[in-house]
């Protein structure tokens, strides 16, 4: 959902050696040979996946989003909590990307962990990041802590997700971002929200490098420190080796940037969550691939070409899933966005935020067949009555 995103965003590598004996100790991590399968990223899309991919295992996690600055405000749907300031049921929020309610996610998927993207960017509140760091939004931290404690299940909180994406206003001031991130973590811990794992998520986006004219940034410049990070996250939207066709600038590709995040996580002793992932530019219902944006490959939803289901699987799914297999001991969670993006005004024509397509697994019988074959394999961990016991058995080190 990327509340702050206005950017046009949206193959096998050498696996990182990470044996079970050297498994990073990460809060709410599955065993070293297992990966949580998470589905998102709003109520309708997750419900469609569960209802129409009838043979798909139950998700181990469900994703939704919160607007931090609005958690106490009725004017913007209480930030997507689905509850008012007193904890009473409130209408869903909708920022143009589908109905959102963290409370309803909890109710509708009782055997799944909750994965929350927490937007703290200045795009939502001018000078908001600095204000968080100075304690001016501690009332929102208090409200969030109350909600998280009441969830009574593992929650993965992605604070200031895609910190290195230039579409997130204010994150470019690293010290301010870090201060805000730490303030939220410290505040939640002080208020005994002990069922939360903190996810520090990079964009890992080649398009960000295009927007910055090939400038390379160092992930560690945003790192809040080992004591403040339980998981290291990344996004994956593009084909693994794709390069921009609209510019001669050569940028690190999706696979290279993902590998960079994994190397950082291994050095830091953290497990990895692929926290946002969808085959951008593909329409699984029409079996096509189209341009994403003018800065990447041309006018959005133009130059459409037909692709068979097997070709789409080979171009996007198989390289990503093989990357996960090659790094299974490090990659503990994979979140897939299962959406018909054109149904949501934020992502629909004229595609101001780029063309995304239709990523619903159930939209094509052959894609669904291939998906089922994959996710029924032993390494994947799904939702169910035993899930929380599995995750809480290893709280991990902080």
C-alpha positions as CSV (number, residue, x, y, z in Angstrom):
1,X,0.0,0.0,0.0
2,X,3.0,2.3,0.6
3,X,1.0,5.2,2.0
4,X,3.9,7.7,1.3
5,X,4.7,6.4,-2.2
6,X,4.3,8.6,-5.2
7,X,7.2,7.1,-7.1
8,X,7.0,4.9,-10.2
9,X,8.1,1.7,-8.4
10,X,7.1,-0.9,-8.0
11,X,18.7,-14.9,-12.4
12,X,19.9,-17.0,-9.8
13,X,22.6,-15.7,-7.6
14,X,25.1,-17.5,-5.4
15,X,23.3,-18.4,-2.2
16,X,24.6,-17.0,1.0
17,X,26.0,-19.7,3.2
18,X,24.2,-19.8,6.5
19,X,23.9,-23.1,8.1
20,X,21.4,-24.1,10.9
21,X,24.3,-24.0,13.3
22,X,24.9,-20.3,12.5
23,X,21.2,-19.3,12.3
24,X,20.8,-15.7,13.3
25,X,18.8,-15.3,16.5
26,X,15.7,-13.2,15.4
27,X,12.6,-12.6,17.4
28,X,9.6,-14.7,16.2
29,X,11.7,-16.4,13.6
30,X,10.7,-19.9,12.3
31,X,13.3,-22.7,12.3
32,X,16.2,-22.2,9.9
33,X,14.7,-24.4,7.2
34,X,11.3,-22.8,7.2
35,X,9.9,-19.5,5.7
36,X,6.7,-17.8,6.7
37,X,4.3,-17.2,3.8
38,X,2.5,-13.9,4.3
39,X,-0.3,-12.4,2.1
40,X,-1.3,-8.8,1.8
41,X,-1.9,-6.0,1.6
42,X,-5.4,-4.9,2.5
43,X,-8.7,-6.5,3.6
44,X,-10.2,-7.2,0.2
45,X,-7.1,-8.7,-1.4
46,X,-6.4,-11.1,1.5
47,X,-10.0,-12.2,1.7
48,X,-10.0,-12.8,-2.1
49,X,-6.9,-15.0,-1.8
50,X,-8.4,-17.1,1.0
51,X,-11.8,-17.4,-0.6
52,X,-10.9,-18.0,-4.2
53,X,-7.6,-19.8,-4.0
54,X,-9.5,-22.5,-2.1
55,X,-6.7,-25.0,-2.0
56,X,-4.1,-22.6,-0.8
57,X,-2.8,-23.1,2.7
58,X,-3.9,-20.4,5.2
59,X,-1.5,-17.5,5.3
60,X,1.1,-17.5,8.2
61,X,0.8,-13.7,8.3
62,X,-1.4,-11.0,6.9
63,X,-0.2,-7.5,5.9
64,X,-1.9,-4.1,6.4
65,X,-0.8,-0.5,6.9
66,X,-1.0,2.2,9.5
67,X,-0.7,6.0,9.3
68,X,1.2,6.8,12.5
69,X,0.2,10.4,12.8
70,X,-3.5,9.6,12.5
71,X,-3.9,6.9,15.1
72,X,-5.9,9.2,17.4
73,X,-7.8,11.1,14.6
74,X,-11.2,10.2,13.3
75,X,-10.6,12.5,10.3
76,X,-8.3,9.9,8.7
77,X,-9.8,6.7,10.0
78,X,-7.7,6.4,13.1
79,X,-4.7,5.6,11.0
80,X,-6.1,2.3,9.8
81,X,-6.4,0.7,13.3
82,X,-10.1,0.0,12.9
83,X,-10.6,1.3,16.4
84,X,-11.1,4.7,17.9
85,X,-9.0,6.3,20.6
86,X,-10.9,4.5,23.3
87,X,-10.6,1.1,21.6
88,X,-14.1,0.9,20.2
89,X,-14.8,-0.4,16.7
90,X,-14.4,2.3,14.0
91,X,-15.0,2.3,10.2
92,X,-12.3,1.0,7.9
93,X,-9.8,3.5,6.6
94,X,-9.4,3.8,2.8
95,X,-6.6,6.0,1.3
96,X,-7.5,4.8,-2.2
97,X,-5.8,1.5,-2.0
98,X,-8.6,-0.7,-0.5
99,X,-10.3,-0.9,2.9
100,X,-7.9,-1.1,5.8
101,X,-8.4,-2.2,9.4
102,X,-5.8,-3.8,11.5
103,X,-8.6,-4.8,14.0
104,X,-10.5,-6.6,11.3
105,X,-7.4,-8.3,10.1
106,X,-7.0,-9.7,13.6
107,X,-10.6,-10.9,13.8
108,X,-10.8,-12.4,10.3
109,X,-7.4,-14.2,10.4
110,X,-7.1,-15.5,14.0
111,X,-4.4,-18.1,13.1
112,X,-2.1,-15.6,11.3
113,X,0.6,-13.2,12.6
114,X,-0.1,-9.6,11.9
115,X,2.4,-7.6,9.7
116,X,2.0,-3.9,9.9
117,X,3.7,-1.2,7.7
118,X,3.9,1.9,9.9
119,X,4.2,5.1,7.8
120,X,6.1,7.8,9.7
121,X,7.2,9.9,6.6
122,X,7.0,13.7,6.4
123,X,4.6,13.2,3.5
124,X,2.0,12.5,6.1
125,X,3.0,15.3,8.6
126,X,5.4,18.1,7.9
127,X,8.4,17.8,10.2
128,X,6.8,14.7,11.7
129,X,10.0,12.7,12.0
130,X,11.7,15.4,14.0
131,X,8.6,15.7,16.2
132,X,8.6,12.0,16.9
133,X,12.2,12.1,18.0
134,X,11.4,15.0,20.3
135,X,8.6,13.1,22.0
136,X,5.7,15.2,20.5
137,X,3.9,12.1,19.3
138,X,4.3,9.9,22.3
139,X,0.5,9.8,22.6
140,X,0.4,7.9,19.3
141,X,3.0,5.5,20.6
142,X,0.9,4.9,23.7
143,X,-2.2,4.2,21.5
144,X,-0.2,1.9,19.3
145,X,1.2,0.0,22.3
146,X,-2.3,-0.6,23.7
147,X,-3.5,-2.0,20.4
148,X,-0.5,-4.2,19.9
149,X,-0.6,-5.7,23.4
150,X,-4.3,-6.5,22.9
151,X,-3.5,-8.4,19.7
152,X,-2.1,-11.3,21.8
153,X,-0.1,-12.7,18.9
154,X,3.2,-12.1,17.2
155,X,3.2,-8.8,15.4
156,X,5.9,-7.7,12.9
157,X,6.1,-3.9,12.8
158,X,7.8,-2.4,9.8
159,X,8.6,1.1,11.1
160,X,9.3,3.6,8.4
161,X,9.5,1.0,5.7
162,X,11.5,1.5,2.5
163,X,13.7,4.0,4.4
164,X,16.0,4.4,1.4
165,X,13.3,5.1,-1.1
166,X,13.4,8.8,-2.1
167,X,9.5,8.7,-2.4
168,X,9.4,8.6,1.4
169,X,9.8,12.3,2.4
170,X,12.1,13.0,5.3
171,X,13.8,9.6,5.5
172,X,16.8,11.1,3.6
173,X,17.8,12.8,6.8
174,X,19.3,9.7,8.3
175,X,19.8,11.0,11.9
176,X,16.2,12.2,12.1
177,X,14.8,8.9,10.7
178,X,16.9,6.9,13.2
179,X,15.9,9.1,16.2
180,X,12.2,8.6,15.3
181,X,12.6,4.9,14.7
182,X,14.3,4.5,18.1
183,X,11.7,6.6,19.9
184,X,8.9,4.3,18.7
185,X,10.8,1.2,19.6
186,X,11.7,2.5,23.1
187,X,8.2,3.7,23.7
188,X,6.6,0.4,22.7
189,X,9.0,-1.6,24.9
190,X,8.5,0.8,27.9
191,X,4.8,0.1,27.5
192,X,5.2,-3.7,27.5
193,X,4.3,-4.3,23.9
194,X,6.3,-7.5,24.2
195,X,4.6,-9.4,21.3
196,X,6.3,-7.2,18.7
197,X,9.2,-7.9,16.4
198,X,10.7,-4.8,14.8
199,X,11.4,-4.9,11.0
200,X,13.8,-2.4,9.4
201,X,13.0,-2.5,5.7
202,X,15.0,-1.3,2.7
203,X,13.4,-0.7,-0.6
204,X,16.1,-2.6,-2.6
205,X,14.7,-0.7,-5.6
206,X,16.6,-0.3,-8.9
207,X,14.1,2.5,-9.6
208,X,15.3,4.4,-6.6
209,X,18.8,4.4,-8.1
210,X,17.4,5.6,-11.4
211,X,15.6,8.5,-9.6
212,X,18.9,9.4,-8.0
213,X,20.8,9.2,-11.2
214,X,22.8,6.1,-10.2
215,X,23.8,7.4,-6.8
216,X,24.6,4.5,-4.4
217,X,23.7,4.7,-0.8
218,X,24.9,2.7,2.2
219,X,22.3,0.8,4.1
220,X,24.2,1.2,7.4
221,X,23.6,5.0,7.3
222,X,20.0,4.3,8.3
223,X,20.7,1.5,10.7
224,X,19.1,2.2,14.1
225,X,21.4,-0.4,15.7
226,X,21.2,-4.1,16.5
227,X,19.3,-3.5,19.7
228,X,16.5,-1.8,17.7
229,X,16.1,-4.3,14.8
230,X,14.8,-7.8,15.0
231,X,14.4,-8.4,11.2
232,X,15.9,-6.8,8.1
233,X,13.4,-6.4,5.3
234,X,13.4,-5.6,1.6
235,X,11.0,-5.2,-1.3
236,X,11.1,-7.1,-4.6
237,X,8.9,-6.0,-7.5
238,X,11.0,-6.2,-10.7
239,X,12.4,-9.1,-12.8
240,X,15.7,-10.0,-11.2
241,X,18.0,-8.8,-14.0
242,X,15.9,-6.1,-15.5
243,X,17.5,-2.8,-16.5
244,X,15.9,0.5,-17.3
245,X,15.0,1.0,-21.0
246,X,14.2,4.6,-20.6
247,X,17.7,5.7,-19.6
248,X,21.3,4.7,-20.4
249,X,22.1,4.7,-16.7
250,X,23.1,1.2,-15.6
251,X,21.9,0.5,-12.0
252,X,22.2,-2.5,-9.7
253,X,19.4,-4.9,-10.6
254,X,16.8,-6.3,-8.3
255,X,18.8,-9.4,-7.6
256,X,22.0,-7.4,-6.8
257,X,20.1,-5.1,-4.4
258,X,18.4,-8.0,-2.6
259,X,21.7,-9.7,-2.2
260,X,23.2,-6.6,-0.7
261,X,20.4,-6.5,1.9
262,X,21.0,-10.2,2.7
263,X,24.7,-9.6,3.1
264,X,24.0,-6.8,5.6
265,X,21.5,-9.0,7.5
266,X,24.0,-11.8,7.8
267,X,26.7,-9.5,9.1
268,X,24.2,-8.1,11.6
269,X,23.0,-11.5,12.7
270,X,19.4,-10.9,11.6
271,X,16.9,-12.9,9.7
272,X,15.4,-11.4,6.5
273,X,11.8,-10.7,5.5
274,X,10.9,-10.1,1.9
275,X,8.3,-7.7,3.2
276,X,6.6,-6.5,-0.1
277,X,6.6,-8.5,-3.3
278,X,4.5,-8.5,-6.4
279,X,5.1,-9.1,-10.1
280,X,4.9,-5.4,-11.2
281,X,3.7,-4.8,-14.8
282,X,2.2,-8.3,-15.2
283,X,-1.5,-9.0,-15.5
284,X,-2.2,-12.6,-14.5
285,X,-5.8,-12.4,-15.7
286,X,-4.9,-11.4,-19.3
287,X,-1.4,-13.0,-19.3
288,X,0.4,-9.9,-20.4
289,X,3.3,-7.7,-19.4
290,X,3.3,-3.9,-19.9
291,X,5.5,-0.9,-19.2
292,X,5.8,0.2,-15.6
293,X,6.7,3.9,-15.9
294,X,8.3,6.5,-18.1
295,X,11.5,6.6,-16.0
296,X,11.9,2.8,-16.2
297,X,10.6,1.5,-19.5
298,X,8.1,3.8,-21.1
299,X,4.5,5.0,-20.8
300,X,2.7,3.0,-18.1
301,X,0.5,0.1,-19.3
302,X,1.9,0.6,-22.9
303,X,3.9,-1.8,-25.1
304,X,1.8,-4.7,-23.8
305,X,3.0,-8.1,-24.8
306,X,1.4,-11.5,-24.4
307,X,3.1,-14.0,-22.1
308,X,2.0,-17.5,-21.3
309,X,1.5,-18.5,-17.7
310,X,4.6,-20.6,-17.8
311,X,6.6,-17.7,-19.2
312,X,5.4,-15.3,-16.5
313,X,6.3,-17.9,-13.9
314,X,9.8,-18.4,-15.4
315,X,10.4,-14.6,-15.7
316,X,9.3,-13.5,-12.3
317,X,8.3,-16.2,-9.8
318,X,10.8,-18.9,-10.4
319,X,13.9,-16.6,-10.0
320,X,12.6,-15.1,-6.8
321,X,11.5,-18.4,-5.3
322,X,14.9,-19.9,-6.2
323,X,16.6,-17.0,-4.5
324,X,14.6,-17.8,-1.4
325,X,15.6,-21.5,-1.7
326,X,19.2,-20.6,-2.0
327,X,19.1,-18.5,1.1
328,X,16.4,-20.3,3.1
329,X,18.3,-20.2,6.4
330,X,18.5,-16.5,6.2
331,X,15.1,-15.6,4.6
332,X,12.5,-16.4,7.3
333,X,9.5,-14.6,5.8
334,X,8.1,-13.8,2.4
335,X,5.1,-11.5,1.9
336,X,3.2,-11.6,-1.4
337,X,0.8,-8.9,-2.5
338,X,-2.2,-10.6,-4.1
339,X,-4.1,-7.7,-5.7
340,X,-6.0,-6.5,-8.8
341,X,-4.2,-3.1,-8.6
342,X,-6.5,-1.4,-11.1
343,X,-9.4,-1.7,-8.8
344,X,-7.7,0.7,-6.4
345,X,-7.6,4.4,-7.3
346,X,-4.2,5.0,-5.9
347,X,-2.7,2.5,-8.5
348,X,-5.3,2.8,-11.3
349,X,-5.1,4.7,-14.6
350,X,-3.6,7.2,-15.4
351,X,-1.0,5.4,-13.3
352,X,0.6,8.3,-11.5
353,X,2.3,5.7,-9.2
354,X,3.2,3.4,-12.1
355,X,1.4,0.5,-13.6
356,X,1.2,-2.6,-11.4
357,X,-1.3,-5.0,-13.1
358,X,-3.1,-8.0,-11.6
359,X,-1.1,-10.2,-9.2
360,X,-3.9,-12.4,-8.0
361,X,-2.7,-16.0,-7.9
362,X,-6.3,-17.2,-8.4
363,X,-6.6,-15.1,-11.6
364,X,-5.1,-17.8,-13.8
365,X,-5.5,-21.6,-13.3
366,X,-2.0,-22.4,-14.4
367,X,-0.4,-19.8,-12.2
368,X,-2.4,-21.1,-9.3
369,X,-1.3,-24.7,-10.0
370,X,2.3,-23.7,-10.0
371,X,1.9,-21.6,-6.9
372,X,0.2,-24.6,-5.1
373,X,3.0,-26.9,-6.1
374,X,5.5,-24.4,-4.6
375,X,3.8,-23.5,-1.4
376,X,2.9,-27.1,-0.4
377,X,6.6,-27.8,-0.2
378,X,7.9,-28.6,3.3
379,X,10.0,-25.3,3.7
380,X,6.9,-23.1,3.8
381,X,5.2,-22.3,7.1
382,X,1.5,-21.6,7.0
383,X,-1.2,-20.3,9.4
384,X,-2.9,-22.6,11.9
385,X,-3.4,-23.3,15.6
386,X,0.3,-24.3,16.1
387,X,1.8,-21.3,14.4
388,X,2.2,-19.0,17.3
389,X,3.7,-21.7,19.5
390,X,6.3,-22.3,16.7
391,X,7.2,-18.6,16.5
392,X,7.2,-17.9,20.2
393,X,9.4,-20.9,20.9
394,X,12.4,-18.9,19.8
395,X,12.0,-15.3,21.0
396,X,15.5,-14.4,19.7
397,X,18.1,-12.0,21.1
398,X,17.8,-8.3,21.3
